[in-house]
Amino acid sequence: MSTPPIARCTRRPGGRMRLRTAVIVCLTLLSLLLTAVPARALDLLRLDAQRSERGVQVNFETRFDLPAGVEDALQRGVALHFLAEAVLMRSRWYWRDKELARATRTWRIAYQPLTFSYKVSQGGLSQTYRSLGEALRALQRFSQWRIADQVSADEDRCYVEFTYKLDTEQLPRPLQIGIGSQPEWTLGVARTIALPD
């Protein structure tokens, strides 16, 4: 009875080249996928809260560029609204945290086609800017925003829940329906910070 011959491992001359090509293709696809993932659209550069004789004040600064679809809508005459909301809360160990105060601010930006300018309105005041960058800078920061009256000394476990976003509920109704599944319209950031003693 003869033993079967031992199978000899042979290397094909093109096997190494195929492996190298497959690795290059995978790395190329991975880099394309990573570049296709959009960067964070809205960054919160600064957020702080402080107590003063005027009450509780919040300072914030954001940075963002409008996504292409949002900027196109602005250029076509759709006014955009940005909403900042700050909620002062007191933590309680025995029950849900208590809301002490809530404050909101809204900015409206609109394109003026006759003058090729941008108008930013906040409250009853408005300002005109020559470029979109200047107009956006006007609504991306706010200093000494009073969100509550003075907080007593025994309110020592307080914090602020802050939200800044593009308010899509202020858009025309047909546009609200159309942007439901478009992520470029979800510009926003939320953060919670402690109120210093």
N, C-alpha and C positions, 0 to 999 in steps of 0.2 A: 504494500500500500504506500503510495507516494504522498508526500505532504504538498499541499498547494503552495505555489510560489508566493513569497512575501510581496505584497503590493508595494511598489516603489513610489514614493512621493516625488513627483516631478513638478517643477515650476514652469509655468508658461511664461514665455518672455514678455508678454503684454500685460500680465496680471498686476504688476506693480504700477504700471502706467494707468490702468483702469482705476485702481484704488486712489491714486493721486488725483485723477480727474474727478472722481466721485466726491472726494473731500473738498476740492475747490468749488464744485457746484453747490454742495451743501453750505459752505461758508458764504458763498455769494448770495444764496437764497436767504440765509439768516440775516445778513447785513441789509438786504432789501426789506425784510420784514421789520427790522428794528428801525430803519429810517422811515418806514411808512407809519409807525406809531407816532401820533402827534405828541409834541411836548405839552406840558401843562399850559393851558391857555391863560390862566390868571394866577399871578403870584402875589402873595401878601408879604411885602417887604418889611413892614413895621406895624406893630399893634401894641399899644400900651394903654393902661388905665391908671388914673391917679385920683386921689382925694384932694380937694382944695376947699377954700372958703366958699367958692361958688357952687360946689357940689362935686359929683363924680364926673370926670372928664375922660374922653377917649381920643386918642390920636391914632390915625392909621394912614398907611400908604400902600397902594397896590401898583402893579405893573402888568399891562397886557396890551396886545394888539388885537384889533378886531379880526376874526376869521373872514375869509374871502366872501362867504355867503352873507354874513352879517353886514360887512362893509358895502356889499353890492346893494342890499336892501336900503341901507342908509342913503346911498347915492341916488336911489330911485325915489326918495321922498318919505321913507318910513322913519318916523322918529323913534329913537331908542331910549329906554328908561333904565337907569341903574339905581339899585336900592341898597342902602346900608341899614342894617338893623343891629341894635345893641340891647341886650336884655341883662339887667343886673339881677343876680340871683344870690340868695343866702342858703348855704348848705345846712341841712338839719339831719341829725343822726336818727331821729325818732319818726320822721315822716318825710314826705317828698320835699324837695328843695322849694323854697318860697320865692316867688317872683316879686322883687321890690320895685322895679321900674322897667319900662320899655320905651325905646326911642327909635324913630326911623327918619331917614333922609332920602330924598329922591332927586336924582339929576336927570334932566332930559336933554338929549343932544339931537339936533336936526340939521340937515344940510340945506343951505340957502342957494338954489341954483342960479338966481339972478346975480348974486354978488360973489359966487364961488367961495362961500365961507360957511363956517359951522357955528351954530348958536347953541350955547349951553345955558340951560335955565335951572335954577335951584330956588325953590320957594317963589318969591315975587321978583327975584333978581335974575338978569340974564346978561351974558357977555358973548361977543362975537369974536371968532378966531379965524385966521387966514388958512390954517392947515388943520388936518385931522389930528396930527400928533399933538399940537398945542391944545386942541379942544379936549382930547382924552386926558392929558396931564391935569387939566382943570378939575376933572371929576374923579381922579384916581387917588386923591389924598384929602385929608381934612384934619385940622388941628383944633384942640381944645373944644371938642364937641361935648356939650353938657348933656348927659343922659339921665341924670337924677339929681335930686336935692342932696344936701349933706347927709351922709350916713353916720349914725351915731357910733360912738366908740365901741359899744357892745356888739355891733354888727361886724364881727371880725372874721367871719368865714364867708366872705362874699367873693363872687367871681362874675365875669362878664362873658356872655355868649355872643359872639360877633359873627355876622353874616354880611357878605357883599356879593351882589350878583346882578346879572342882566335880567331885568324883570320882564319875562316874556308874557305875563298876564296883561301888560299894558299895550301889547301889540294889537293891530287890527285882528278881529276874530278869524277871518279866512286865513291869515298868515299863521295864527296860532295852531290851526288844524294842520296846516301844511308842514310845520317844522317839528311835529311830534317825535319823529324818529331821527332827527338830524343832530348829532352830538355837538356841532359847532355852535349851536344856540344855547348850550348849557354852560355859559361862563359863570363861574361863581367860586367862592371860597368860604369856609366856615372855620372858626377857631374859638377856643375857650381859654381865657386867661384869668389868673387870680388877681383880685384887687388888693394892692399892697396896703398894709396898715398905716 
